[in-house]
Amino acid sequence: ERTELEWKNIPEKGGSPRYRIIKIPALQCIIESYPE
């Protein structure tokens, strides 16, 4: 399982410096990323 810091690195490495991590009870989290 990845840490929050590891999840934050994924969109940044993919070229999406803007992202939002949403924690919800049904899933571990949802990550929305926005390209520049």
DSSP file (Angstrom, degrees, kcal/mol; ACC not computed):
  #  RESIDUE AA STRUCTURE BP1 BP2  ACC     N-H-->O    O-->H-N    N-H-->O    O-->H-N    TCO  KAPPA ALPHA  PHI   PSI    X-CA   Y-CA   Z-CA
    1    1 A E              0   0    0      0, 0.0     2,-0.2     0, 0.0     0, 0.0   0.000 360.0 360.0 360.0 140.7    0.0    0.0    0.0
    2    2 A R        -     0   0    0      1,-0.1     2,-0.1     2,-0.0     0, 0.0  -0.551 360.0-124.7 -88.8 151.5    1.3    3.5   -0.9
    3    3 A T     >  -     0   0    0     -2,-0.2     4,-2.1     1,-0.1     5,-0.2  -0.416  31.8-104.3 -83.4 168.0    1.6    6.4    1.5
    4    4 A E  H  > S+     0   0    0      1,-0.2     4,-2.1     2,-0.2     5,-0.1   0.885 123.2  55.0 -61.3 -37.5    0.0    9.7    0.8
    5    5 A L  H  > S+     0   0    0      1,-0.2     4,-1.3     2,-0.2    -1,-0.2   0.903 107.1  49.7 -62.8 -40.9    3.4   11.1   -0.1
    6    6 A E  H  > S+     0   0    0      1,-0.2     4,-0.9     2,-0.2    -1,-0.2   0.897 110.2  50.5 -65.0 -39.4    3.8    8.3   -2.7
    7    7 A W  H >< S+     0   0    0     -4,-2.1     3,-0.5     1,-0.2    -1,-0.2   0.868 106.3  56.2 -65.3 -35.7    0.4    9.0   -4.2
    8    8 A K  H 3X S+     0   0    0     -4,-2.1     4,-1.1     1,-0.2    -1,-0.2   0.832 102.3  56.8 -65.1 -31.5    1.2   12.7   -4.4
    9    9 A N  H 3X S+     0   0    0     -4,-1.3     4,-2.5    -3,-0.2    -1,-0.2   0.788  93.6  69.3 -70.9 -27.4    4.3   11.9   -6.5
   10   10 A I  H <X S+     0   0    0     -4,-0.9     4,-1.5    -3,-0.5    -1,-0.2   0.950 102.9  38.7 -62.3 -54.2    2.3   10.0   -9.2
   11   11 A P  H  4>S+     0   0    0      0, 0.0     5,-3.0     0, 0.0     4,-0.3   0.885 115.8  54.2 -65.3 -34.5    0.4   13.0  -10.8
   12   12 A E  H ><5S+     0   0    0     -4,-1.1     3,-1.2     1,-0.2    -2,-0.2   0.925 109.6  46.3 -63.8 -43.4    3.4   15.3  -10.5
   13   13 A K  H 3<5S+     0   0    0     -4,-2.5    -1,-0.2     1,-0.3    -3,-0.2   0.791 109.0  57.3 -68.2 -26.8    5.6   12.8  -12.3
   14   14 A G  T 3<5S-     0   0    0     -4,-1.5    -1,-0.3    -5,-0.2    -2,-0.2   0.434 125.3 -99.7 -83.7   0.6    2.9   12.4  -15.0
   15   15 A G  T < 5S+     0   0    0     -3,-1.2    21,-0.7    -4,-0.3    -3,-0.2   0.646  90.2 116.0  93.0  15.9    2.9   16.2  -15.7
   16   16 A S      < +     0   0    0     -5,-3.0    -2,-0.1    19,-0.2    -1,-0.1  -0.799  32.2 173.5-117.1  87.9   -0.1   17.2  -13.6
   17   17 A P        +     0   0    0      0, 0.0     2,-0.6     0, 0.0    -1,-0.1   0.725  65.1  70.3 -69.6 -19.3    1.2   19.5  -10.9
   18   18 A R  E     +A   34   0A   0     16,-1.0    16,-3.2    -7,-0.1     2,-0.3  -0.869  65.1 142.9-100.3 126.2   -2.3   20.3   -9.7
   19   19 A Y  E     -A   33   0A   0     -2,-0.6     2,-0.4    14,-0.3    14,-0.2  -0.969  34.6-147.0-153.5 166.0   -4.2   17.5   -8.0
   20   20 A R  E     -A   32   0A   0     12,-2.8    12,-2.7    -2,-0.3     2,-0.6  -0.991   7.7-151.6-141.2 130.8   -6.6   16.8   -5.1
   21   21 A I  E     -A   31   0A   0     -2,-0.4     2,-0.6    10,-0.2    10,-0.2  -0.917  14.4-166.4-104.2 121.6   -6.7   13.7   -2.9
   22   22 A I  E     -A   30   0A   0      8,-3.3     8,-2.7    -2,-0.6     2,-0.5  -0.935   6.2-154.5-112.8 118.3  -10.2   13.0   -1.6
   23   23 A K        +     0   0    0     -2,-0.6     6,-0.2     6,-0.2     5,-0.1  -0.814  20.5 172.5 -93.6 126.2  -10.6   10.6    1.3
   24   24 A I        -     0   0    0     -2,-0.5     3,-0.4     3,-0.4    -2,-0.0  -0.950  39.6-121.7-131.8 153.0  -14.0    8.9    1.4
   25   25 A P  S    S+     0   0    0      0, 0.0    -1,-0.1     0, 0.0     4,-0.0   0.833 107.0  56.2 -63.8 -34.0  -15.3    6.0    3.6
   26   26 A A  S    S+     0   0    0     -3,-0.0     2,-0.3     2,-0.0     3,-0.1   0.834 118.6  21.0 -71.5 -32.6  -16.3    3.7    0.7
   27   27 A L  S    S-     0   0    0     -3,-0.4    -3,-0.4     1,-0.1     3,-0.1  -0.766  84.5-107.4-126.4 171.4  -12.8    3.7   -0.9
   28   28 A Q  S    S-     0   0    0      1,-0.3     2,-0.3    -2,-0.3    -4,-0.2   0.952  88.2 -48.6 -66.1 -47.6   -9.3    4.4    0.2
   29   29 A C        -     0   0    0     -6,-0.2     2,-0.4    -3,-0.1    -1,-0.3  -0.959  43.5-124.2-174.5 165.4   -9.3    7.7   -1.7
   30   30 A I  E     -A   22   0A   0     -8,-2.7    -8,-3.3    -2,-0.3     2,-0.6  -0.983  21.2-155.6-119.9 135.2   -9.9    9.3   -5.0
   31   31 A I  E     -A   21   0A   0     -2,-0.4     2,-0.5   -10,-0.2   -10,-0.2  -0.957   7.4-170.9-115.4 120.0   -7.2   11.3   -6.8
   32   32 A E  E     -A   20   0A   0    -12,-2.7   -12,-2.8    -2,-0.6     2,-0.4  -0.929   8.3-171.2-105.2 130.2   -8.2   14.0   -9.2
   33   33 A S  E     -A   19   0A   0     -2,-0.5   -14,-0.3   -14,-0.2    -2,-0.0  -0.947   8.8-157.5-124.5 148.6   -5.4   15.5  -11.3
   34   34 A Y  E     -A   18   0A   0    -16,-3.2   -16,-1.0    -2,-0.4    -2,-0.0  -0.981  14.4-135.9-126.6 120.5   -5.4   18.5  -13.6
   35   35 A P              0   0    0      0, 0.0   -19,-0.2     0, 0.0   -20,-0.1  -0.302 360.0 360.0 -69.7 160.7   -2.9   19.1  -16.4
   36   36 A E              0   0    0    -21,-0.7   -20,-0.1    -2,-0.0   -21,-0.0   0.493 360.0 360.0 -71.0 360.0   -1.5   22.5  -16.8
